[in-house]
Amino acid sequence: MSRTHGRLAVASLALGAILVACFSEHSEPATDNSALCSSAPGSLVNGSTLVTIHDFAFEPQNVQIQAGSSVVWVNCESTPTDHNSSSDQGAWDSPLLAPGNAFTQTFNSAGAYPYHCAPHPFMTATVTVE
């Protein structure tokens, strides 16, 4: 093998390793939290207040929690519709949640935190922290 071919082979192997490293973290399936959809909206689930997303609405629309507590949003849509939870004030912005996926946010400071779904801005709600 010539020196040029040897360098190309090493470069190809290195590029292949980089590509595998870049995409391997995305190969694991997302955690399915659809079991949370059978819990009552507003109830405590694993220490977090549950907000379900169903029929293009947050339920309950208004949540009251104590400082230091958290809220978990779970997408309970029966159709393949992605949603998220985005603070109107920029305090948090969840990733898009496919049906069955969840996002948890902890609130350490008292106040009212209005939020919406970025893809569906007519979906609005508020977390009030005491």
Backbone as XML, in Angstrom:
<?xml version="1.0"?>
<chain id="A" units="angstrom">
  <residue number="1" name="MET">
    <atom name="N" x="0.856" y="-1.164" z="0.000"/>
    <atom name="CA" x="0.000" y="0.000" z="0.000"/>
    <atom name="C" x="0.901" y="1.226" z="0.000"/>
  </residue>
  <residue number="2" name="SER">
    <atom name="N" x="0.567" y="2.187" z="-0.852"/>
    <atom name="CA" x="1.375" y="3.402" z="-0.924"/>
    <atom name="C" x="1.092" y="4.274" z="0.289"/>
  </residue>
  <residue number="3" name="ARG">
    <atom name="N" x="1.982" y="5.228" z="0.495"/>
    <atom name="CA" x="1.830" y="6.133" z="1.636"/>
    <atom name="C" x="0.540" y="6.961" z="1.503"/>
  </residue>
  <residue number="4" name="THR">
    <atom name="N" x="0.191" y="7.399" z="0.297"/>
    <atom name="CA" x="-1.029" y="8.185" z="0.078"/>
    <atom name="C" x="-2.261" y="7.346" z="0.370"/>
  </residue>
  <residue number="5" name="HIS">
    <atom name="N" x="-2.283" y="6.099" z="-0.141"/>
    <atom name="CA" x="-3.421" y="5.222" z="0.126"/>
    <atom name="C" x="-3.538" y="4.916" z="1.618"/>
  </residue>
  <residue number="6" name="GLY">
    <atom name="N" x="-2.420" y="4.755" z="2.287"/>
    <atom name="CA" x="-2.429" y="4.508" z="3.728"/>
    <atom name="C" x="-3.028" y="5.680" z="4.495"/>
  </residue>
  <residue number="7" name="ARG">
    <atom name="N" x="-2.663" y="6.908" z="4.095"/>
    <atom name="CA" x="-3.227" y="8.096" z="4.746"/>
    <atom name="C" x="-4.721" y="8.204" z="4.485"/>
  </residue>
  <residue number="8" name="LEU">
    <atom name="N" x="-5.143" y="7.881" z="3.264"/>
    <atom name="CA" x="-6.565" y="7.918" z="2.934"/>
    <atom name="C" x="-7.334" y="6.883" z="3.753"/>
  </residue>
  <residue number="9" name="ALA">
    <atom name="N" x="-6.744" y="5.717" z="3.914"/>
    <atom name="CA" x="-7.404" y="4.669" z="4.695"/>
    <atom name="C" x="-7.556" y="5.099" z="6.150"/>
  </residue>
  <residue number="10" name="VAL">
    <atom name="N" x="-6.521" y="5.693" z="6.711"/>
    <atom name="CA" x="-6.574" y="6.164" z="8.093"/>
    <atom name="C" x="-7.591" y="7.291" z="8.210"/>
  </residue>
  <residue number="11" name="ALA">
    <atom name="N" x="-7.607" y="8.210" z="7.246"/>
    <atom name="CA" x="-8.566" y="9.314" z="7.270"/>
    <atom name="C" x="-9.992" y="8.780" z="7.158"/>
  </residue>
  <residue number="12" name="SER">
    <atom name="N" x="-10.212" y="7.774" z="6.315"/>
    <atom name="CA" x="-11.544" y="7.183" z="6.175"/>
    <atom name="C" x="-11.986" y="6.526" z="7.465"/>
  </residue>
  <residue number="13" name="LEU">
    <atom name="N" x="-11.084" y="5.804" z="8.124"/>
    <atom name="CA" x="-11.418" y="5.174" z="9.402"/>
    <atom name="C" x="-11.745" y="6.225" z="10.455"/>
  </residue>
  <residue number="14" name="ALA">
    <atom name="N" x="-10.967" y="7.296" z="10.496"/>
    <atom name="CA" x="-11.214" y="8.360" z="11.474"/>
    <atom name="C" x="-12.556" y="9.033" z="11.214"/>
  </residue>
  <residue number="15" name="LEU">
    <atom name="N" x="-12.859" y="9.316" z="9.948"/>
    <atom name="CA" x="-14.134" y="9.927" z="9.607"/>
    <atom name="C" x="-15.284" y="8.996" z="9.978"/>
  </residue>
  <residue number="16" name="GLY">
    <atom name="N" x="-15.116" y="7.719" z="9.705"/>
    <atom name="CA" x="-16.159" y="6.743" z="10.074"/>
    <atom name="C" x="-16.383" y="6.714" z="11.570"/>
  </residue>
  <residue number="17" name="ALA">
    <atom name="N" x="-15.328" y="6.771" z="12.351"/>
    <atom name="CA" x="-15.458" y="6.775" z="13.809"/>
    <atom name="C" x="-16.159" y="8.032" z="14.289"/>
  </residue>
  <residue number="18" name="ILE">
    <atom name="N" x="-15.860" y="9.168" z="13.652"/>
    <atom name="CA" x="-16.521" y="10.419" z="14.027"/>
    <atom name="C" x="-18.004" y="10.337" z="13.715"/>
  </residue>
  <residue number="19" name="LEU">
    <atom name="N" x="-18.353" y="9.828" z="12.540"/>
    <atom name="CA" x="-19.764" y="9.712" z="12.172"/>
    <atom name="C" x="-20.516" y="8.793" z="13.127"/>
  </residue>
  <residue number="20" name="VAL">
    <atom name="N" x="-19.911" y="7.676" z="13.485"/>
    <atom name="CA" x="-20.561" y="6.760" z="14.427"/>
    <atom name="C" x="-20.748" y="7.451" z="15.769"/>
  </residue>
  <residue number="21" name="ALA">
    <atom name="N" x="-19.735" y="8.186" z="16.232"/>
    <atom name="CA" x="-19.836" y="8.871" z="17.521"/>
    <atom name="C" x="-20.928" y="9.935" z="17.481"/>
  </residue>
  <residue number="22" name="CYS">
    <atom name="N" x="-21.062" y="10.642" z="16.359"/>
    <atom name="CA" x="-22.058" y="11.705" z="16.263"/>
    <atom name="C" x="-23.482" y="11.163" z="16.267"/>
  </residue>
  <residue number="23" name="PHE">
    <atom name="N" x="-23.699" y="10.038" z="15.653"/>
    <atom name="CA" x="-25.055" y="9.535" z="15.514"/>
    <atom name="C" x="-25.419" y="8.464" z="16.528"/>
  </residue>
  <residue number="24" name="SER">
    <atom name="N" x="-24.472" y="7.901" z="17.218"/>
    <atom name="CA" x="-24.790" y="6.821" z="18.147"/>
    <atom name="C" x="-25.633" y="7.295" z="19.319"/>
  </residue>
  <residue number="25" name="GLU">
    <atom name="N" x="-25.458" y="8.544" z="19.760"/>
    <atom name="CA" x="-26.233" y="9.015" z="20.897"/>
    <atom name="C" x="-27.710" y="9.179" z="20.557"/>
  </residue>
  <residue number="26" name="HIS">
    <atom name="N" x="-28.052" y="9.255" z="19.295"/>
    <atom name="CA" x="-29.438" y="9.424" z="18.879"/>
    <atom name="C" x="-30.110" y="8.103" z="18.549"/>
  </residue>
  <residue number="27" name="SER">
    <atom name="N" x="-29.378" y="7.010" z="18.629"/>
    <atom name="CA" x="-29.948" y="5.732" z="18.217"/>
    <atom name="C" x="-30.818" y="5.087" z="19.294"/>
  </residue>
  <residue number="28" name="GLU">
    <atom name="N" x="-30.685" y="5.525" z="20.526"/>
    <atom name="CA" x="-31.506" y="4.950" z="21.592"/>
    <atom name="C" x="-32.930" y="5.479" z="21.486"/>
  </residue>
  <residue number="29" name="PRO">
    <atom name="N" x="-33.931" y="4.626" z="21.674"/>
    <atom name="CA" x="-35.310" y="5.106" z="21.603"/>
    <atom name="C" x="-35.625" y="6.021" z="22.783"/>
  </residue>
  <residue number="30" name="ALA">
    <atom name="N" x="-36.521" y="6.976" z="22.552"/>
    <atom name="CA" x="-36.942" y="7.881" z="23.619"/>
    <atom name="C" x="-37.705" y="7.098" z="24.677"/>
  </residue>
  <residue number="31" name="THR">
    <atom name="N" x="-37.593" y="7.536" z="25.921"/>
    <atom name="CA" x="-38.311" y="6.885" z="27.008"/>
    <atom name="C" x="-39.803" y="7.086" z="26.810"/>
  </residue>
  <residue number="32" name="ASP">
    <atom name="N" x="-40.566" y="6.007" z="26.909"/>
    <atom name="CA" x="-42.017" y="6.088" z="26.747"/>
    <atom name="C" x="-42.655" y="6.366" z="28.096"/>
  </residue>
  <residue number="33" name="ASN">
    <atom name="N" x="-43.254" y="7.539" z="28.213"/>
    <atom name="CA" x="-43.918" y="7.951" z="29.443"/>
    <atom name="C" x="-45.432" y="7.934" z="29.294"/>
  </residue>
  <residue number="34" name="SER">
    <atom name="N" x="-45.948" y="7.218" z="28.297"/>
    <atom name="CA" x="-47.388" y="7.235" z="28.026"/>
    <atom name="C" x="-48.198" y="6.700" z="29.203"/>
  </residue>
  <residue number="35" name="ALA">
    <atom name="N" x="-47.591" y="5.918" z="30.092"/>
    <atom name="CA" x="-48.306" y="5.436" z="31.279"/>
    <atom name="C" x="-48.747" y="6.611" z="32.158"/>
  </residue>
  <residue number="36" name="LEU">
    <atom name="N" x="-48.016" y="7.727" z="32.095"/>
    <atom name="CA" x="-48.401" y="8.909" z="32.866"/>
    <atom name="C" x="-49.752" y="9.454" z="32.410"/>
  </residue>
  <residue number="37" name="CYS">
    <atom name="N" x="-50.127" y="9.175" z="31.171"/>
    <atom name="CA" x="-51.390" y="9.692" z="30.629"/>
    <atom name="C" x="-52.607" y="9.102" z="31.335"/>
  </residue>
  <residue number="38" name="SER">
    <atom name="N" x="-52.440" y="7.998" z="32.045"/>
    <atom name="CA" x="-53.562" y="7.408" z="32.788"/>
    <atom name="C" x="-53.699" y="8.024" z="34.177"/>
  </residue>
  <residue number="39" name="SER">
    <atom name="N" x="-52.733" y="8.866" z="34.576"/>
    <atom name="CA" x="-52.805" y="9.567" z="35.863"/>
    <atom name="C" x="-53.653" y="10.829" z="35.708"/>
  </residue>
  <residue number="40" name="ALA">
    <atom name="N" x="-54.246" y="11.265" z="36.814"/>
    <atom name="CA" x="-55.079" y="12.469" z="36.786"/>
    <atom name="C" x="-54.217" y="13.703" z="36.591"/>
  </residue>
  <residue number="41" name="PRO">
    <atom name="N" x="-54.572" y="14.578" z="35.616"/>
    <atom name="CA" x="-53.827" y="15.828" z="35.456"/>
    <atom name="C" x="-53.841" y="16.617" z="36.764"/>
  </residue>
  <residue number="42" name="GLY">
    <atom name="N" x="-52.696" y="17.182" z="37.104"/>
    <atom name="CA" x="-52.572" y="17.942" z="38.344"/>
    <atom name="C" x="-52.122" y="17.097" z="39.520"/>
  </residue>
  <residue number="43" name="SER">
    <atom name="N" x="-52.097" y="15.778" z="39.355"/>
    <atom name="CA" x="-51.667" y="14.906" z="40.452"/>
    <atom name="C" x="-50.146" y="14.890" z="40.550"/>
  </residue>
  <residue number="44" name="LEU">
    <atom name="N" x="-49.649" y="14.401" z="41.685"/>
    <atom name="CA" x="-48.210" y="14.254" z="41.866"/>
    <atom name="C" x="-47.767" y="12.909" z="41.302"/>
  </residue>
  <residue number="45" name="VAL">
    <atom name="N" x="-46.755" y="12.953" z="40.443"/>
    <atom name="CA" x="-46.191" y="11.748" z="39.847"/>
    <atom name="C" x="-44.689" y="11.814" z="40.042"/>
  </residue>
  <residue number="46" name="ASN">
    <atom name="N" x="-44.147" y="10.880" z="40.808"/>
    <atom name="CA" x="-42.711" y="10.865" z="41.113"/>
    <atom name="C" x="-42.234" y="12.210" z="41.648"/>
  </residue>
  <residue number="47" name="GLY">
    <atom name="N" x="-43.051" y="12.862" z="42.459"/>
    <atom name="CA" x="-42.682" y="14.118" z="43.092"/>
    <atom name="C" x="-42.919" y="15.360" z="42.248"/>
  </residue>
  <residue number="48" name="SER">
    <atom name="N" x="-43.413" y="15.204" z="41.020"/>
    <atom name="CA" x="-43.681" y="16.343" z="40.144"/>
    <atom name="C" x="-45.177" y="16.459" z="39.886"/>
  </residue>
  <residue number="49" name="THR">
    <atom name="N" x="-45.655" y="17.683" z="39.703"/>
    <atom name="CA" x="-47.052" y="17.905" z="39.351"/>
    <atom name="C" x="-47.221" y="17.623" z="37.870"/>
  </residue>
  <residue number="50" name="LEU">
    <atom name="N" x="-48.205" y="16.798" z="37.542"/>
    <atom name="CA" x="-48.420" y="16.337" z="36.172"/>
    <atom name="C" x="-49.296" y="17.296" z="35.381"/>
  </residue>
  <residue number="51" name="VAL">
    <atom name="N" x="-48.806" y="17.684" z="34.205"/>
    <atom name="CA" x="-49.605" y="18.410" z="33.218"/>
    <atom name="C" x="-49.637" y="17.536" z="31.971"/>
  </residue>
  <residue number="52" name="THR">
    <atom name="N" x="-50.853" y="17.160" z="31.555"/>
    <atom name="CA" x="-50.976" y="16.365" z="30.333"/>
    <atom name="C" x="-51.272" y="17.289" z="29.161"/>
  </residue>
  <residue number="53" name="ILE">
    <atom name="N" x="-50.828" y="16.868" z="28.006"/>
    <atom name="CA" x="-51.106" y="17.588" z="26.764"/>
    <atom name="C" x="-51.998" y="16.662" z="25.940"/>
  </residue>
  <residue number="54" name="HIS">
    <atom name="N" x="-53.241" y="17.111" z="25.734"/>
    <atom name="CA" x="-54.220" y="16.273" z="25.043"/>
    <atom name="C" x="-55.237" y="17.167" z="24.345"/>
  </residue>
  <residue number="55" name="ASP">
    <atom name="N" x="-55.619" y="16.792" z="23.131"/>
    <atom name="CA" x="-56.576" y="17.586" z="22.349"/>
    <atom name="C" x="-56.132" y="19.038" z="22.231"/>
  </residue>
  <residue number="56" name="PHE">
    <atom name="N" x="-54.838" y="19.242" z="21.998"/>
    <atom name="CA" x="-54.259" y="20.569" z="21.809"/>
    <atom name="C" x="-54.537" y="21.501" z="22.988"/>
  </residue>
  <residue number="57" name="ALA">
    <atom name="N" x="-54.384" y="20.965" z="24.199"/>
    <atom name="CA" x="-54.562" y="21.768" z="25.414"/>
    <atom name="C" x="-53.688" y="21.215" z="26.529"/>
  </residue>
  <residue number="58" name="PHE">
    <atom name="N" x="-53.271" y="22.118" z="27.444"/>
    <atom name="CA" x="-52.575" y="21.723" z="28.664"/>
    <atom name="C" x="-53.638" y="21.487" z="29.732"/>
  </residue>
  <residue number="59" name="GLU">
    <atom name="N" x="-53.506" y="20.382" z="30.466"/>
    <atom name="CA" x="-54.487" y="20.062" z="31.513"/>
    <atom name="C" x="-53.759" y="19.658" z="32.780"/>
  </residue>
  <residue number="60" name="PRO">
    <atom name="N" x="-53.921" y="20.323" z="33.899"/>
    <atom name="CA" x="-54.737" y="21.508" z="34.078"/>
    <atom name="C" x="-54.064" y="22.734" z="33.450"/>
  </residue>
  <residue number="61" name="GLN">
    <atom name="N" x="-54.881" y="23.716" z="33.142"/>
    <atom name="CA" x="-54.364" y="24.914" z="32.498"/>
    <atom name="C" x="-53.604" y="25.796" z="33.489"/>
  </residue>
  <residue number="62" name="ASN">
    <atom name="N" x="-53.972" y="25.733" z="34.759"/>
    <atom name="CA" x="-53.283" y="26.502" z="35.790"/>
    <atom name="C" x="-52.841" y="25.560" z="36.900"/>
  </residue>
  <residue number="63" name="VAL">
    <atom name="N" x="-51.554" y="25.604" z="37.218"/>
    <atom name="CA" x="-50.960" y="24.743" z="38.237"/>
    <atom name="C" x="-50.360" y="25.617" z="39.317"/>
  </residue>
  <residue number="64" name="GLN">
    <atom name="N" x="-50.591" y="25.266" z="40.595"/>
    <atom name="CA" x="-49.964" y="25.960" z="41.715"/>
    <atom name="C" x="-49.057" y="24.976" z="42.438"/>
  </residue>
  <residue number="65" name="ILE">
    <atom name="N" x="-47.785" y="25.385" z="42.619"/>
    <atom name="CA" x="-46.810" y="24.542" z="43.296"/>
    <atom name="C" x="-46.006" y="25.391" z="44.274"/>
  </residue>
  <residue number="66" name="GLN">
    <atom name="N" x="-45.266" y="24.731" z="45.126"/>
    <atom name="CA" x="-44.361" y="25.392" z="46.066"/>
    <atom name="C" x="-42.991" y="25.570" z="45.407"/>
  </residue>
  <residue number="67" name="ALA">
    <atom name="N" x="-42.269" y="26.626" z="45.811"/>
    <atom name="CA" x="-40.913" y="26.839" z="45.306"/>
    <atom name="C" x="-40.071" y="25.599" z="45.584"/>
  </residue>
  <residue number="68" name="GLY">
    <atom name="N" x="-39.262" y="25.213" z="44.621"/>
    <atom name="CA" x="-38.434" y="24.013" z="44.719"/>
    <atom name="C" x="-39.107" y="22.784" z="44.143"/>
  </residue>
  <residue number="69" name="SER">
    <atom name="N" x="-40.372" y="22.906" z="43.766"/>
    <atom name="CA" x="-41.116" y="21.782" z="43.178"/>
    <atom name="C" x="-40.955" y="21.788" z="41.659"/>
  </residue>
  <residue number="70" name="SER">
    <atom name="N" x="-41.416" y="20.719" z="41.049"/>
    <atom name="CA" x="-41.285" y="20.605" z="39.601"/>
    <atom name="C" x="-42.617" y="20.225" z="38.963"/>
  </residue>
  <residue number="71" name="VAL">
    <atom name="N" x="-42.677" y="20.487" z="37.666"/>
    <atom name="CA" x="-43.826" y="20.129" z="36.838"/>
    <atom name="C" x="-43.317" y="19.209" z="35.745"/>
  </residue>
  <residue number="72" name="VAL">
    <atom name="N" x="-44.074" y="18.162" z="35.455"/>
    <atom name="CA" x="-43.751" y="17.274" z="34.339"/>
    <atom name="C" x="-44.882" y="17.373" z="33.322"/>
  </residue>
  <residue number="73" name="TRP">
    <atom name="N" x="-44.499" y="17.665" z="32.089"/>
    <atom name="CA" x="-45.452" y="17.702" z="30.986"/>
    <atom name="C" x="-45.294" y="16.418" z="30.198"/>
  </residue>
  <residue number="74" name="VAL">
    <atom name="N" x="-46.397" y="15.763" z="29.858"/>
    <atom name="CA" x="-46.346" y="14.566" z="29.022"/>
    <atom name="C" x="-47.325" y="14.737" z="27.867"/>
  </residue>
  <residue number="75" name="ASN">
    <atom name="N" x="-46.867" y="14.424" z="26.678"/>
    <atom name="CA" x="-47.700" y="14.514" z="25.489"/>
    <atom name="C" x="-48.580" y="13.263" z="25.425"/>
  </residue>
  <residue number="76" name="CYS">
    <atom name="N" x="-49.878" y="13.450" z="25.582"/>
    <atom name="CA" x="-50.836" y="12.345" z="25.588"/>
    <atom name="C" x="-51.725" y="12.342" z="24.341"/>
  </residue>
  <residue number="77" name="GLU">
    <atom name="N" x="-51.274" y="12.982" z="23.280"/>
    <atom name="CA" x="-52.059" y="13.005" z="22.047"/>
    <atom name="C" x="-52.167" y="11.592" z="21.468"/>
  </residue>
  <residue number="78" name="SER">
    <atom name="N" x="-53.315" y="11.292" z="20.879"/>
    <atom name="CA" x="-53.511" y="9.977" z="20.256"/>
    <atom name="C" x="-53.061" y="9.980" z="18.803"/>
  </residue>
  <residue number="79" name="THR">
    <atom name="N" x="-52.783" y="11.156" z="18.259"/>
    <atom name="CA" x="-52.267" y="11.273" z="16.898"/>
    <atom name="C" x="-50.805" y="11.704" z="16.971"/>
  </residue>
  <residue number="80" name="PRO">
    <atom name="N" x="-50.039" y="11.488" z="15.934"/>
    <atom name="CA" x="-48.616" y="11.861" z="15.982"/>
    <atom name="C" x="-48.403" y="13.367" z="15.872"/>
  </residue>
  <residue number="81" name="THR">
    <atom name="N" x="-48.718" y="14.067" z="16.967"/>
    <atom name="CA" x="-48.582" y="15.522" z="17.015"/>
    <atom name="C" x="-47.569" y="15.892" z="18.089"/>
  </residue>
  <residue number="82" name="ASP">
    <atom name="N" x="-46.532" y="16.633" z="17.702"/>
    <atom name="CA" x="-45.519" y="17.074" z="18.658"/>
    <atom name="C" x="-45.945" y="18.388" z="19.307"/>
  </residue>
  <residue number="83" name="HIS">
    <atom name="N" x="-45.627" y="18.513" z="20.585"/>
    <atom name="CA" x="-45.888" y="19.726" z="21.354"/>
    <atom name="C" x="-44.648" y="20.039" z="22.174"/>
  </residue>
  <residue number="84" name="ASN">
    <atom name="N" x="-44.637" y="21.213" z="22.788"/>
    <atom name="CA" x="-43.603" y="21.516" z="23.764"/>
    <atom name="C" x="-44.172" y="22.456" z="24.822"/>
  </residue>
  <residue number="85" name="SER">
    <atom name="N" x="-43.329" y="22.819" z="25.752"/>
    <atom name="CA" x="-43.680" y="23.756" z="26.817"/>
    <atom name="C" x="-42.622" y="24.848" z="26.800"/>
  </residue>
  <residue number="86" name="SER">
    <atom name="N" x="-43.044" y="26.065" z="26.438"/>
    <atom name="CA" x="-42.104" y="27.183" z="26.337"/>
    <atom name="C" x="-42.562" y="28.338" z="27.208"/>
  </residue>
  <residue number="87" name="SER">
    <atom name="N" x="-41.700" y="28.753" z="28.114"/>
    <atom name="CA" x="-41.995" y="29.896" z="28.977"/>
    <atom name="C" x="-42.151" y="31.160" z="28.142"/>
  </residue>
  <residue number="88" name="ASP">
    <atom name="N" x="-43.175" y="31.936" z="28.449"/>
    <atom name="CA" x="-43.354" y="33.224" z="27.775"/>
    <atom name="C" x="-42.236" y="34.189" z="28.143"/>
  </residue>
  <residue number="89" name="GLN">
    <atom name="N" x="-41.574" y="33.955" z="29.286"/>
    <atom name="CA" x="-40.526" y="34.843" z="29.789"/>
    <atom name="C" x="-39.120" y="34.306" z="29.517"/>
  </residue>
  <residue number="90" name="GLY">
    <atom name="N" x="-39.014" y="33.191" z="28.802"/>
    <atom name="CA" x="-37.707" y="32.619" z="28.483"/>
    <atom name="C" x="-37.081" y="31.808" z="29.601"/>
  </residue>
  <residue number="91" name="ALA">
    <atom name="N" x="-37.844" y="31.446" z="30.629"/>
    <atom name="CA" x="-37.299" y="30.696" z="31.762"/>
    <atom name="C" x="-36.972" y="29.241" z="31.395"/>
  </residue>
  <residue number="92" name="TRP">
    <atom name="N" x="-37.691" y="28.657" z="30.450"/>
    <atom name="CA" x="-37.422" y="27.301" z="29.974"/>
    <atom name="C" x="-38.010" y="27.145" z="28.585"/>
  </residue>
  <residue number="93" name="ASP">
    <atom name="N" x="-37.536" y="26.144" z="27.892"/>
    <atom name="CA" x="-38.032" y="25.803" z="26.561"/>
    <atom name="C" x="-37.771" y="24.313" z="26.368"/>
  </residue>
  <residue number="94" name="SER">
    <atom name="N" x="-38.820" y="23.524" z="26.467"/>
    <atom name="CA" x="-38.635" y="22.080" z="26.329"/>
    <atom name="C" x="-38.387" y="21.729" z="24.871"/>
  </residue>
  <residue number="95" name="PRO">
    <atom name="N" x="-37.809" y="20.569" z="24.638"/>
    <atom name="CA" x="-37.731" y="20.093" z="23.255"/>
    <atom name="C" x="-39.133" y="19.708" z="22.779"/>
  </residue>
  <residue number="96" name="LEU">
    <atom name="N" x="-39.281" y="19.468" z="21.494"/>
    <atom name="CA" x="-40.544" y="18.950" z="20.989"/>
    <atom name="C" x="-40.774" y="17.573" z="21.587"/>
  </residue>
  <residue number="97" name="LEU">
    <atom name="N" x="-41.981" y="17.341" z="22.040"/>
    <atom name="CA" x="-42.341" y="16.082" z="22.681"/>
    <atom name="C" x="-43.294" y="15.317" z="21.775"/>
  </residue>
  <residue number="98" name="ALA">
    <atom name="N" x="-42.857" y="14.172" z="21.304"/>
    <atom name="CA" x="-43.736" y="13.283" z="20.550"/>
    <atom name="C" x="-44.700" y="12.631" z="21.540"/>
  </residue>
  <residue number="99" name="PRO">
    <atom name="N" x="-45.816" y="12.090" z="21.076"/>
    <atom name="CA" x="-46.727" y="11.402" z="21.998"/>
    <atom name="C" x="-45.982" y="10.357" z="22.841"/>
  </residue>
  <residue number="100" name="GLY">
    <atom name="N" x="-46.217" y="10.419" z="24.154"/>
    <atom name="CA" x="-45.557" y="9.506" z="25.088"/>
    <atom name="C" x="-44.293" y="10.080" z="25.705"/>
  </residue>
  <residue number="101" name="ASN">
    <atom name="N" x="-43.775" y="11.183" z="25.175"/>
    <atom name="CA" x="-42.570" y="11.795" z="25.729"/>
    <atom name="C" x="-42.924" y="12.847" z="26.777"/>
  </residue>
  <residue number="102" name="ALA">
    <atom name="N" x="-41.993" y="13.072" z="27.715"/>
    <atom name="CA" x="-42.243" y="13.989" z="28.833"/>
    <atom name="C" x="-41.055" y="14.920" z="29.028"/>
  </residue>
  <residue number="103" name="PHE">
    <atom name="N" x="-41.328" y="16.025" z="29.728"/>
    <atom name="CA" x="-40.314" y="17.014" z="30.073"/>
    <atom name="C" x="-40.606" y="17.507" z="31.482"/>
  </residue>
  <residue number="104" name="THR">
    <atom name="N" x="-39.558" y="17.666" z="32.295"/>
    <atom name="CA" x="-39.713" y="18.124" z="33.681"/>
    <atom name="C" x="-38.938" y="19.415" z="33.885"/>
  </residue>
  <residue number="105" name="GLN">
    <atom name="N" x="-39.573" y="20.370" z="34.580"/>
    <atom name="CA" x="-38.934" y="21.643" z="34.902"/>
    <atom name="C" x="-39.116" y="21.910" z="36.390"/>
  </residue>
  <residue number="106" name="THR">
    <atom name="N" x="-38.030" y="22.269" z="37.071"/>
    <atom name="CA" x="-38.074" y="22.633" z="38.488"/>
    <atom name="C" x="-38.174" y="24.156" z="38.600"/>
  </residue>
  <residue number="107" name="PHE">
    <atom name="N" x="-38.992" y="24.610" z="39.543"/>
    <atom name="CA" x="-39.223" y="26.039" z="39.759"/>
    <atom name="C" x="-38.728" y="26.409" z="41.156"/>
  </residue>
  <residue number="108" name="ASN">
    <atom name="N" x="-37.666" y="27.198" z="41.227"/>
    <atom name="CA" x="-37.073" y="27.552" z="42.511"/>
    <atom name="C" x="-37.520" y="28.906" z="43.046"/>
  </residue>
  <residue number="109" name="SER">
    <atom name="N" x="-38.061" y="29.759" z="42.181"/>
    <atom name="CA" x="-38.448" y="31.110" z="42.590"/>
    <atom name="C" x="-39.949" y="31.310" z="42.468"/>
  </residue>
  <residue number="110" name="ALA">
    <atom name="N" x="-40.513" y="32.004" z="43.477"/>
    <atom name="CA" x="-41.941" y="32.303" z="43.457"/>
    <atom name="C" x="-42.273" y="33.223" z="42.288"/>
  </residue>
  <residue number="111" name="GLY">
    <atom name="N" x="-43.493" y="33.079" z="41.797"/>
    <atom name="CA" x="-43.955" y="33.944" z="40.719"/>
    <atom name="C" x="-44.927" y="33.214" z="39.811"/>
  </residue>
  <residue number="112" name="ALA">
    <atom name="N" x="-45.459" y="33.952" z="38.853"/>
    <atom name="CA" x="-46.353" y="33.378" z="37.848"/>
    <atom name="C" x="-45.547" y="33.159" z="36.577"/>
  </residue>
  <residue number="113" name="TYR">
    <atom name="N" x="-45.653" y="31.970" z="36.015"/>
    <atom name="CA" x="-44.905" y="31.589" z="34.833"/>
    <atom name="C" x="-45.866" y="31.170" z="33.714"/>
  </residue>
  <residue number="114" name="PRO">
    <atom name="N" x="-46.325" y="32.139" z="32.918"/>
    <atom name="CA" x="-47.167" y="31.762" z="31.782"/>
    <atom name="C" x="-46.317" y="31.041" z="30.729"/>
  </residue>
  <residue number="115" name="TYR">
    <atom name="N" x="-46.936" y="30.112" z="30.025"/>
    <atom name="CA" x="-46.216" y="29.367" z="28.996"/>
    <atom name="C" x="-47.159" y="29.000" z="27.865"/>
  </residue>
  <residue number="116" name="HIS">
    <atom name="N" x="-46.569" y="28.496" z="26.792"/>
    <atom name="CA" x="-47.325" y="28.130" z="25.599"/>
    <atom name="C" x="-46.626" y="26.972" z="24.887"/>
  </residue>
  <residue number="117" name="CYS">
    <atom name="N" x="-47.277" y="26.464" z="23.873"/>
    <atom name="CA" x="-46.684" y="25.459" z="22.982"/>
    <atom name="C" x="-46.182" y="26.223" z="21.757"/>
  </residue>
  <residue number="118" name="ALA">
    <atom name="N" x="-44.890" y="26.179" z="21.481"/>
    <atom name="CA" x="-44.325" y="26.957" z="20.376"/>
    <atom name="C" x="-44.948" y="26.601" z="19.017"/>
  </residue>
  <residue number="119" name="PRO">
    <atom name="N" x="-45.141" y="25.313" z="18.697"/>
    <atom name="CA" x="-45.765" y="25.014" z="17.409"/>
    <atom name="C" x="-47.255" y="25.381" z="17.349"/>
  </residue>
  <residue number="120" name="HIS">
    <atom name="N" x="-47.894" y="25.502" z="18.520"/>
    <atom name="CA" x="-49.327" y="25.792" z="18.594"/>
    <atom name="C" x="-49.539" y="26.900" z="19.630"/>
  </residue>
  <residue number="121" name="PRO">
    <atom name="N" x="-49.221" y="28.157" z="19.292"/>
    <atom name="CA" x="-49.214" y="29.239" z="20.284"/>
    <atom name="C" x="-50.569" y="29.536" z="20.922"/>
  </residue>
  <residue number="122" name="PHE">
    <atom name="N" x="-51.646" y="29.002" z="20.380"/>
    <atom name="CA" x="-52.964" y="29.172" z="21.014"/>
    <atom name="C" x="-53.079" y="28.310" z="22.266"/>
  </residue>
  <residue number="123" name="MET">
    <atom name="N" x="-52.175" y="27.353" z="22.444"/>
    <atom name="CA" x="-52.149" y="26.518" z="23.648"/>
    <atom name="C" x="-51.386" y="27.280" z="24.727"/>
  </residue>
  <residue number="124" name="THR">
    <atom name="N" x="-52.081" y="27.733" z="25.754"/>
    <atom name="CA" x="-51.447" y="28.515" z="26.807"/>
    <atom name="C" x="-51.858" y="27.984" z="28.179"/>
  </residue>
  <residue number="125" name="ALA">
    <atom name="N" x="-51.021" y="28.274" z="29.173"/>
    <atom name="CA" x="-51.287" y="27.867" z="30.557"/>
    <atom name="C" x="-50.337" y="28.643" z="31.466"/>
  </residue>
  <residue number="126" name="THR">
    <atom name="N" x="-50.460" y="28.405" z="32.768"/>
    <atom name="CA" x="-49.634" y="29.116" z="33.752"/>
    <atom name="C" x="-49.244" y="28.194" z="34.897"/>
  </residue>
  <residue number="127" name="VAL">
    <atom name="N" x="-47.998" y="28.302" z="35.313"/>
    <atom name="CA" x="-47.527" y="27.676" z="36.558"/>
    <atom name="C" x="-47.348" y="28.812" z="37.554"/>
  </residue>
  <residue number="128" name="THR">
    <atom name="N" x="-47.995" y="28.703" z="38.707"/>
    <atom name="CA" x="-47.838" y="29.692" z="39.774"/>
    <atom name="C" x="-47.039" y="29.044" z="40.899"/>
  </residue>
  <residue number="129" name="VAL">
    <atom name="N" x="-45.937" y="29.676" z="41.253"/>
    <atom name="CA" x="-45.043" y="29.160" z="42.281"/>
    <atom name="C" x="-45.175" y="30.042" z="43.504"/>
  </residue>
  <residue number="130" name="GLU">
    <atom name="N" x="-45.475" y="29.423" z="44.667"/>
    <atom name="CA" x="-45.654" y="30.156" z="45.923"/>
    <atom name="C" x="-44.419" y="30.047" z="46.787"/>
  </residue>
</chain>
